[in-house]
Amino acid sequence: MTPEEVEGEKLQEYILTAGHYFANRGIARFFNEDLEPSNPENLHCLLPGTLVGYMGKHLLYIRTEVAPDHPDFEKCVDDDDYPSWYTSFRAEFENACNRFQLTHTGDEIFSGHDIHGLYRSTDNDKAGGFPQSKCDWKRVMLSLYKNATPRNNKMEDAAMIIDTADAVARPGECKFGNFSEWYYDWRLECPSTPWAESKTLKKYGMSRICDEFFGFAWFCNMGAYFMCEDGLARNEDQIKKGQMNAVFPKLQDVNNSTVAKKLTAAIRSVRG
């Protein structure tokens, strides 16, 4: 590293970027310089507290070896002194590490992930022989419709996927959808169906608009869910549990990890 890489506001941006990287992936407890497991027999992740300690040591290295004259370090005397902005960063970084590990329990896979972006459509894709180029969101939705039979929940899967994709949310967050919060936005002239983050329960508005392809149209997918999967029907047990206005009441009887697996399975079912 050179002082120019972290001059001015670049230092804070560098630490924020590094924090985002390390808080959103598994880091092996025993790792080599490529962050791969050095002990194949132990695939456990580093604990959040340890990751926080490493980030602090890295910032100390920058302060002492790379850019000791950086203005952010003017008031730092002892080794455990840090810039004022680092205090809030450290708390948010540890929270992010905890959230990641809560949703990725058990041993972790540190390489060879087969996860990639689910693009809207690759009909005009120029990737050539790229294997995943034949799996896009359009094909997923078409497969669900083609394989739908009475009560096999394919339309419910499609409705959950469109709800999640429109909101740019994580799998499982459609669990908190509630009819009582839906309203018509007179300024945008379209329905708005607020959704909530599963971890913080913060709510956001979500405007629903039409799409020329029926598989991307929220109105079409929700209508199919209502008509083909009894999406508006509630049994006595669901009413008793207060799920009368829940958009997807079945999801409220399982945990978020199960919801995520259900959505992921719906997407992977078309890869064959």
Buried (B, 14 or more C-beta within 10 A) or exposed (E): EEBEEBEEEBBBEBBBEBBEEBBEBBBBBBBEEEBEBEEEEEBBBBBBEEBBEEBBEBBBEBBEEBBEEBEBBEEBEEEEEBBEEBEEBBEEBBEBBBBBBEBBEEEBEBEEEEEEEBBEEBEEEEEEEEEBBEBBBBBBBBBBBEEBEEEEBBBBBBBBBBBBBBBEBBBBBBBBBBEEBBEEEEEEEBBBBBBBBBBEEEEEEBBBEEBEEBBBBBBBBBBBBBEBBEBEEBEEEBEEBEBEEBBBBBBBEEEBBEBBEBBEEBBEBBEE
